[in-house]
């Protein structure tokens, strides 16, 4: 008895694009500011008052605040201003993650 083994290859008519770039949606008015605990948030609070921002949330445990920009300024210029405030360690967009968005499978190749 002879056994014959053949290799089969799978050819796809359309190539699979495995590169997925996720660009998160962010709030147009709110941004996050983290500060150094040793310096404290007093310089940041002073800058918030002078610049005309509103405090949306004080995270406390992670030394960070969510701030709303003034109507007269853009989000980018407001974030640039706060990056220069004494004690500020990080400024970032307030990303939006919608729980109702459909799940998008991620193709992983090992």
Secondary structure, DSSP 8 states (H G I E B T S, - for coil): ------------SS----------EEEEEEEEEEE-TTT-SHHHHHHHHHHT-EEEEE--TTSEEEEE--TTS-HHHHHHHHHTSTTEEEEEEEEE--TTS---------
